[in-house]
Amino acid sequence: MSKTILTSLIADRHGLTRAEADEILKTVFDGIQSALSSQGSITFVNFGRFSVHERAPRVGRNPGTGETVPIPAKRVVKFAASNALTNAVNPKQKK
């Protein structure tokens, strides 16, 4: 699903214009980004948790030349799905 499709879904379900739905979606994304930047994590009950983790520096290799290249440390965002989301994606099969 793309952002455009999600915007259309929000607009259709709530009787909004596409512009209004897009503004709401931008606000949600900005809130998530702000929480991750300042607090390091954000949890949505029955959906999952976004969290920031430190990735250590390491030595990589250029596949074309074989030359070793230092890769600096950086912060990355990880997502852990809740049990409810995992179960919705993988429904139990009836025997």
N, C-alpha and C positions, 0 to 999 in steps of 0.2 A: 504494500500500500504506500502511495506517495503522499506528500504533504497536501497536494492539490485534491486528491481523493478524500483525504481526511477532512479538509476544509469543507468540501461539498457535503460530506456526511453530516458534519456538525450543523451546517446551514440548513440542510433539508430537515433534519430531526427537530430543530428548535425554531424553525420559521425565521431564520436570519438571512441577511444577504451574504454573499460570498465574502465581501469585504469585512463585514462584522465578524464572521466566523474566522477569517484569516487573522484579524486583530486579536481575537481571543486566543487562538493557537500560538501566535507570536508571544503573547503575554505569558502563557504557560511555559513555553520554551525558555523565555528570559528568566522566569522564576526558577526553573530547574538549573539553568546555568549559574545564576546568582547563588543559589544554595550550595551548589557543588564548589564554587569558587571560595565562598566564605566558610562553610561548615564542613565540607569534605564529603557529605553524603546527603541523600534525600530518600525517604521511604514512602511508598504508596501502598497502603494496606490492600491486600488481595491482588496486587499487581507485581511489585518487586522493589528492589533497592538499587539506586545508582550510587556508586562510591568512587572516590578518587584514590588511586594507589600510585606509589612511587615505583618507577621502573629503574633498576640499577644501571649504571654505565657498563658497557661491554665492548668487546672487540668483534666487529663484523668482517665480512670478506666480500669484496667486489667480485661477483660471479664472472664478469667478463675478463678481468685481468688477474684475479687471484690475490690482489693486493689487500692487506689487512687495513681496515678503516675503523677508527675509534667512533663509537656511537655513544653520545652523551646521555646522562640520566634525564628522565622526563617524567611528568605526571600523566597518567592515563585514566580514563573513565571506564569502570567495569559495571556490568549489570548482572544482578542475581535475581532470577525470577522467583516469585512466591510459589508456595505449594498450590494455591488456587489457580494461578496462571499455568503452571506446569500441568496440573490435572485437566484444565480446559483444553490444552493443546494435545494432551495424551489421554483421552478418555479411556476408562477401563472397559475392556471388551467383555461382553457377556459370553459365558461358556455354554 
